[in-house]
Amino acid sequence: FVSMEYTDFSLVQQWYAAGNEVADHTFSHVGTPSAEEISSTKSMLNAYGGIPNQKLQGFRAPFLNYTKDTLNILSQQGFLYDSSSSAVTDDAYWPYTLDNGMANDCWTGICAAGQVKLPGLWEIPMYSVLDNASIPQLMDVYLAASFQLSVSQMFNNHLNLKGSQAAFDKHYNGNRQPFGIYVHPTHLTTFAGLPDPKDMYNGVIEFIQSIAQQPNVWFVTNQQLLQYMKNPVKASELGAQDYMQCKQPVIPKEICNGLDDDHNGSIDDGLVNSCNFGTTSMKTCFNCPATAPTLSNPTPASSVQNGTAGYRYPIPDNCDTTWWDPIGNTCLCTTADCQLKSIAVSKPNNTTPAGGANG
């Protein structure tokens, strides 16, 4: 979930190229966002991150501050899912469509009759972890004062892993609803003025490795999760599904697609554009805008004209990021197995995984 201010779009592209999902988190990281905050983000992720529009399907509201108007905007803009609601214990449902309304955050009144009814839009709740004081924690669980004595204590010994492990076990041994591992970059990377995150980073990896050893545990994106929910299959068949594949091009040179194509240890080396605007800057494999993007003008005119040296061609709607050569204006995918496939999901069919629930 990416906001636009201070974002390095070349890293966003690399994240996506590695098999991860990229989703909308507003332009300027504000709660209860306007339609413009949401749409401008999608435009920039496509123009500067090279993420295909049809793969930009998810949204999470900053600070989890959303209203029924937010959900209406997402539906109007054609998003597949929202993931801004909170789930504790009694309402830790499987993801569900809003055909019949919300089933989470009911204390706000959003579940009342007539509040939200948006057929085809999915809700993927954020599943909480109980801290040492039995207080539900979500995105910043690892920084919560009640969870730790120091910023990294959550993951620097086995005792403090128990909170996340216990939450996972409730899902795994119960209705098998999804379990999320939610982090911010500040949890895992070094920033001036913050403690060394090494212990926390190692603890997160240890936790992931621990639950990965459990039978029938899969690490998937939200889009993959919803594809599975639309048409559930046996665990033995899951890995063979189209939406679980990650075919990458094999080419001898760098093309600025987020991959180390020439295998020299450096991704897109020498090809990334640095865009400097005085008060801000960004990096991208695509054209730098002539002026800094703004909320009202997220994709200004290119600083390089089409047909002149150095021009980068925008990604078309029928090619995926890793297969698009923005310099040569070519989609390298020529076979069906690498074609960009639609991930649109309207509503689940009559078969729902055990424990599933529809709002």
Backbone torsions as a table, in degrees:
resi	resn	phi	psi	omega
1	PHE	NA	113.1	-167.6
2	VAL	-117.6	131.6	167.8
3	SER	-96.4	163.7	-169.5
4	MET	-91.5	-34.0	-176.2
5	GLU	-66.3	131.8	177.4
6	TYR	65.8	26.0	-178.3
7	THR	-96.0	135.8	173.7
8	ASP	-92.1	105.1	-173.6
9	PHE	-71.8	-21.7	175.3
10	SER	-67.2	-33.6	176.8
11	LEU	-73.5	-34.7	175.0
12	VAL	-61.0	-43.2	179.3
13	GLN	-63.9	-41.3	178.5
14	GLN	-64.8	-38.7	178.1
15	TRP	-60.3	-46.3	179.5
16	TYR	-66.5	-42.4	-178.3
17	ALA	-62.9	-25.4	179.2
18	ALA	-78.8	-0.6	176.8
19	GLY	105.1	7.9	-179.5
20	ASN	-93.5	163.0	176.2
21	GLU	-92.1	148.9	173.3
22	VAL	-119.1	132.7	-176.9
23	ALA	-136.9	168.8	-170.6
24	ASP	-85.8	133.2	179.2
25	HIS	-135.1	24.6	179.7
26	THR	79.0	161.1	-179.4
27	PHE	-69.3	-51.3	-171.9
28	SER	-117.8	18.9	175.0
29	HIS	58.3	62.8	177.8
30	VAL	-122.1	143.9	176.2
31	GLY	-75.4	164.7	-175.5
32	THR	38.9	62.0	-171.4
33	PRO	-72.7	157.0	174.7
34	SER	-78.4	168.2	176.6
35	ALA	-60.5	-36.5	-179.4
36	GLU	-66.2	-38.5	178.2
37	GLU	-59.1	-35.9	-176.5
38	ILE	-82.1	-47.6	-176.5
39	SER	-68.2	-36.0	-179.4
40	SER	-65.5	-33.9	178.4
41	THR	-65.3	-45.5	179.0
42	LYS	-60.7	-40.3	179.6
43	SER	-63.4	-42.3	-178.2
44	MET	-71.8	-38.0	178.5
45	LEU	-63.5	-33.4	176.7
46	ASN	-74.8	-47.0	-173.9
47	ALA	-72.3	-39.3	-173.6
48	TYR	-110.4	-21.6	176.0
49	GLY	-97.8	-11.7	179.2
50	GLY	68.6	24.4	180.0
51	ILE	-87.3	125.3	179.8
52	PRO	-57.3	140.5	-178.5
53	ASN	-55.4	-39.6	-176.7
54	GLN	-74.0	-8.9	174.4
55	LYS	-96.2	-4.9	176.0
56	LEU	-95.3	85.1	-168.4
57	GLN	-119.2	-9.1	-173.6
58	GLY	-116.3	158.6	-179.9
59	PHE	-145.7	143.9	169.1
60	ARG	-136.7	131.0	-179.2
61	ALA	-75.9	133.4	174.2
62	PRO	-55.0	139.4	-178.5
63	PHE	61.4	9.8	-176.2
64	LEU	59.2	26.9	179.4
65	ASN	-92.2	102.9	-179.5
66	TYR	-139.1	164.3	176.9
67	THR	-136.4	180.0	176.4
68	LYS	-62.5	-28.5	177.7
69	ASP	-65.2	-37.9	177.2
70	THR	-59.5	-46.6	-179.2
71	LEU	-65.3	-37.6	176.7
72	ASN	-62.6	-40.2	178.2
73	ILE	-62.5	-44.7	-179.9
74	LEU	-60.4	-42.0	178.6
75	SER	-64.3	-43.5	-179.7
76	GLN	-64.5	-33.2	-178.9
77	GLN	-89.3	4.3	172.9
78	GLY	80.2	23.2	177.3
79	PHE	-71.3	152.6	178.2
80	LEU	-82.6	-40.9	-175.4
81	TYR	-151.1	157.4	168.3
82	ASP	-113.5	149.6	175.6
83	SER	-139.7	58.7	-177.8
84	SER	-112.1	-10.6	-176.9
85	SER	-84.6	160.9	-178.7
86	SER	-109.4	144.6	176.4
87	ALA	-131.1	131.1	-178.4
88	VAL	-104.2	-90.9	-179.9
89	THR	-124.1	-60.6	-176.0
90	ASP	-67.7	-23.5	-178.5
91	ASP	-114.9	26.5	178.2
92	ALA	-82.3	69.7	-175.8
93	TYR	-83.5	161.8	164.7
94	TRP	-62.0	156.2	173.2
95	PRO	-53.9	149.8	-175.4
96	TYR	-146.4	158.6	174.8
97	THR	-82.7	158.3	178.4
98	LEU	-94.5	26.4	176.4
99	ASP	-55.9	-35.0	-177.8
100	ASN	-121.6	18.1	174.7
101	GLY	105.6	-179.2	-179.8
102	MET	-84.5	152.3	176.1
103	ALA	-126.2	5.0	178.6
104	ASN	-125.7	160.8	-178.0
105	ASP	56.6	35.3	-176.7
106	CYS	-65.8	-20.6	178.8
107	TRP	-62.0	-20.1	179.4
108	THR	-83.2	-10.0	-176.3
109	GLY	92.0	0.0	-175.0
110	ILE	-71.7	-17.0	179.9
111	CYS	-87.4	-6.3	-177.0
112	ALA	-63.3	152.9	-179.6
113	ALA	-56.4	133.0	177.6
114	GLY	86.1	-5.6	-178.6
115	GLN	-74.4	-53.7	-176.7
116	VAL	-138.5	124.4	173.1
117	LYS	-148.6	96.4	-171.7
118	LEU	-129.1	84.9	-178.5
119	PRO	-55.1	133.0	176.6
120	GLY	94.6	-21.0	177.4
121	LEU	-87.5	130.3	-178.4
122	TRP	-98.2	152.9	171.4
123	GLU	-118.1	123.6	174.4
124	ILE	-111.3	99.9	-176.9
125	PRO	-62.6	152.4	170.2
126	MET	-88.7	118.7	-174.5
127	TYR	-87.1	126.5	-172.1
128	SER	-83.8	161.8	172.9
129	VAL	-118.9	135.2	178.0
130	LEU	-84.0	129.5	-179.3
131	ASP	-82.9	-171.4	-176.2
132	ASN	-63.5	-19.5	178.6
133	ALA	-103.7	15.8	-179.5
134	SER	61.3	29.8	175.9
135	ILE	-98.0	128.2	-179.9
136	PRO	-63.7	134.1	177.4
137	GLN	-125.9	147.1	-179.2
138	LEU	-120.2	-107.0	-172.6
139	MET	-61.5	-40.8	-175.9
140	ASP	-105.3	35.3	179.8
141	VAL	-56.4	-34.4	-174.1
142	TYR	-80.4	-8.3	178.2
143	LEU	-110.3	-3.0	-175.9
144	ALA	-62.4	132.9	-178.1
145	ALA	-61.8	-33.9	-178.9
146	SER	-75.9	-7.2	-178.4
147	PHE	-96.6	-13.9	-169.2
148	GLN	-158.0	160.9	173.4
149	LEU	-93.8	-27.8	174.2
150	SER	-132.6	166.8	-171.8
151	VAL	-63.7	-21.7	-177.0
152	SER	-110.6	6.5	-173.8
153	GLN	-67.8	-26.3	-177.7
154	MET	-52.4	-38.9	-173.0
155	PHE	-117.9	17.0	-178.2
156	ASN	-101.7	7.3	169.8
157	ASN	-157.7	163.4	-174.0
158	HIS	-65.9	-29.4	-178.8
159	LEU	-59.4	-45.0	-175.5
160	ASN	-82.1	-3.9	171.1
161	LEU	-77.9	-13.8	-172.0
162	LYS	-65.1	-30.4	-179.7
163	GLY	-60.7	-51.4	179.4
164	SER	-69.1	-38.2	-179.5
165	GLN	-64.9	-41.2	179.8
166	ALA	-64.7	-39.5	178.6
167	ALA	-65.6	-42.7	177.2
168	PHE	-61.0	-44.2	-177.7
169	ASP	-60.7	-36.1	178.4
170	LYS	-61.9	-39.0	178.3
171	HIS	-72.3	-47.8	-174.1
172	TYR	-64.9	-40.6	-177.8
173	ASN	-92.7	0.2	-179.8
174	GLY	-108.3	-115.6	-177.0
175	ASN	-88.8	4.2	179.4
176	ARG	60.2	26.3	175.1
177	GLN	-65.9	156.9	-177.2
178	PRO	-57.6	158.3	176.3
179	PHE	-128.9	127.3	-177.4
180	GLY	-101.2	143.9	171.1
181	ILE	-112.1	105.5	-170.8
182	TYR	-106.5	127.6	179.5
183	VAL	-141.2	158.4	167.0
184	HIS	-107.0	158.3	177.8
185	PRO	-55.0	-32.7	-178.6
186	THR	-65.6	-17.1	178.9
187	HIS	-74.4	-27.4	-166.9
188	LEU	-124.0	-5.2	-178.1
189	THR	-126.7	162.6	-175.6
190	THR	-86.2	125.8	174.7
191	PHE	-129.9	145.9	179.9
192	ALA	-57.9	132.2	177.1
193	GLY	89.4	-6.8	178.8
194	LEU	-108.7	150.4	179.8
195	PRO	-61.7	158.9	177.5
196	ASP	-59.8	123.6	-176.6
197	PRO	-86.4	9.1	-173.3
198	LYS	-55.2	-48.7	-178.4
199	ASP	-62.9	-41.1	179.7
200	MET	-65.5	-44.1	178.8
201	TYR	-59.6	-48.4	179.9
202	ASN	-62.6	-35.8	179.5
203	GLY	-67.6	-39.4	177.1
204	VAL	-62.2	-44.4	178.7
205	ILE	-62.3	-42.2	179.3
206	GLU	-61.4	-42.0	179.7
207	PHE	-64.4	-44.0	178.6
208	ILE	-61.5	-44.6	179.9
209	GLN	-64.0	-34.9	-179.4
210	SER	-65.6	-49.2	-177.3
211	ILE	-75.6	-23.1	178.0
212	ALA	-66.9	-20.2	179.9
213	GLN	-79.1	-12.0	179.7
214	GLN	-73.0	143.4	177.2
215	PRO	-61.6	142.4	174.4
216	ASN	60.0	36.6	172.7
217	VAL	-105.7	127.4	-179.7
218	TRP	-123.7	138.5	172.9
219	PHE	-99.2	114.3	-173.3
220	VAL	-134.1	162.3	172.5
221	THR	-81.4	167.6	177.2
222	ASN	-62.5	-37.6	179.1
223	GLN	-65.0	-41.5	176.9
224	GLN	-63.8	-39.3	178.5
225	LEU	-58.6	-45.8	-178.0
226	LEU	-71.3	-32.3	174.5
227	GLN	-62.4	-41.2	177.2
228	TYR	-63.9	-42.9	-178.0
229	MET	-65.6	-29.9	178.0
230	LYS	-67.6	-40.6	-179.9
231	ASN	-138.3	81.0	-179.1
232	PRO	-60.5	141.8	176.3
233	VAL	-131.1	168.5	176.5
234	LYS	-64.5	152.1	178.9
235	ALA	-57.1	-35.2	-179.1
236	SER	-68.8	-16.0	-178.1
237	GLU	-105.1	-9.1	-171.9
238	LEU	-62.8	-44.3	-176.5
239	GLY	-62.7	-19.6	-177.6
240	ALA	-90.5	-5.2	-178.6
241	GLN	-69.6	147.6	-178.5
242	ASP	-55.5	-40.6	-175.7
243	TYR	-73.2	-7.6	176.8
244	MET	-99.2	0.0	-178.3
245	GLN	-85.8	155.2	179.3
246	CYS	-145.0	69.7	-178.8
247	LYS	-78.0	130.7	-178.3
248	GLN	-117.4	150.0	179.2
249	PRO	-70.9	150.4	174.2
250	VAL	-115.8	101.8	-178.0
251	ILE	-134.9	154.6	-172.5
252	PRO	-88.0	-2.3	-176.1
253	LYS	-137.6	160.5	176.9
254	GLU	-74.2	138.2	177.5
255	ILE	-127.7	2.5	-178.0
256	CYS	69.4	59.7	179.4
257	ASN	-120.7	13.2	178.7
258	GLY	87.7	3.6	-179.4
259	LEU	-120.2	158.1	173.3
260	ASP	-87.9	76.7	-171.7
261	ASP	-65.5	-33.2	-179.0
262	ASP	-94.7	3.7	173.1
263	HIS	55.8	43.0	177.1
264	ASN	-103.3	8.1	178.0
265	GLY	90.1	1.9	-179.3
266	SER	-131.2	127.3	-177.6
267	ILE	-84.7	128.4	176.1
268	ASP	53.9	34.3	-173.3
269	ASP	-61.1	127.9	177.0
270	GLY	80.6	0.5	-174.5
271	LEU	-113.8	-14.8	-176.8
272	VAL	-74.9	131.3	177.0
273	ASN	-84.2	134.5	173.6
274	SER	-102.0	121.7	-176.2
275	CYS	-108.8	116.3	-176.9
276	ASN	-116.2	131.0	-176.3
277	PHE	-123.8	17.2	-179.5
278	GLY	87.6	-66.5	-178.8
279	THR	-90.5	-15.1	180.0
280	THR	-153.0	168.1	179.7
281	SER	-152.4	165.5	175.8
282	MET	-159.3	164.5	177.6
283	LYS	-122.5	145.3	-177.8
284	THR	-158.4	152.6	172.4
285	CYS	-83.1	-2.9	-178.2
286	PHE	-110.4	-169.6	-174.9
287	ASN	-71.4	138.7	170.9
288	CYS	-71.2	139.3	174.0
289	PRO	-73.3	155.7	-179.1
290	ALA	-69.7	-27.1	177.5
291	THR	-133.6	163.9	-179.5
292	ALA	-64.5	134.9	176.5
293	PRO	-61.5	145.5	176.9
294	THR	-131.0	170.1	179.6
295	LEU	-58.7	-41.6	-178.3
296	SER	-82.4	-18.8	179.1
297	ASN	-139.1	74.5	-173.1
298	PRO	-71.8	-21.7	-179.7
299	THR	-131.0	76.6	179.4
300	PRO	-61.7	169.1	177.8
301	ALA	-56.9	147.3	-178.6
302	SER	-67.8	147.6	176.2
303	SER	-76.5	-12.3	178.4
304	VAL	-121.3	133.1	-177.4
305	GLN	-83.8	144.8	176.4
306	ASN	-57.8	131.6	179.8
307	GLY	95.8	-6.8	178.2
308	THR	-104.5	163.6	-177.7
309	ALA	-59.3	136.2	176.7
310	GLY	90.5	-3.0	-178.8
311	TYR	-70.4	137.5	176.6
312	ARG	-110.7	132.1	-176.6
313	TYR	-86.1	132.8	-179.4
314	PRO	-65.8	151.4	-178.8
315	ILE	-69.2	132.1	178.4
316	PRO	-79.7	169.4	-176.7
317	ASP	-74.2	-13.0	-175.2
318	ASN	-108.7	17.3	-179.2
319	CYS	-135.3	140.9	179.0
320	ASP	-87.7	161.2	-170.3
321	THR	-54.9	-50.0	-173.8
322	THR	-69.9	-16.6	-178.0
323	TRP	-99.8	-2.7	-176.8
324	TRP	-96.6	127.5	175.8
325	ASP	-100.9	100.7	-176.4
326	PRO	-72.4	-16.7	178.8
327	ILE	-85.2	-45.0	-179.2
328	GLY	-87.8	-4.5	179.5
329	ASN	57.7	47.3	-175.0
330	THR	-137.6	137.3	169.2
331	CYS	-94.3	117.6	-173.9
332	LEU	-79.0	-8.4	178.4
333	CYS	-79.9	122.8	-179.1
334	THR	-125.7	3.4	-179.0
335	THR	-126.2	163.1	-174.6
336	ALA	-66.2	-29.3	-173.9
337	ASP	-73.2	-11.9	178.2
338	CYS	-116.2	4.0	-180.0
339	GLN	-65.7	147.0	177.2
340	LEU	-68.2	120.6	-176.5
341	LYS	-106.5	141.7	178.0
342	SER	-66.5	137.5	177.1
343	ILE	-112.4	16.2	-178.3
344	ALA	-60.6	133.2	177.9
345	VAL	-131.3	126.8	-178.9
346	SER	-94.4	-55.4	-179.7
347	LYS	-157.8	156.9	-179.6
348	PRO	-70.4	157.0	174.9
349	ASN	-84.5	-165.5	-174.6
350	ASN	-74.4	-10.8	-179.8
351	THR	-99.4	120.4	-178.8
352	THR	-124.1	139.1	178.2
353	PRO	-55.2	151.7	179.7
354	ALA	-53.6	129.2	179.6
355	GLY	89.3	-3.6	-178.3
356	GLY	-67.3	156.3	-179.9
357	ALA	-144.9	139.8	174.3
358	ASN	-111.3	135.1	-179.5
359	GLY	-70.8	NA	NA
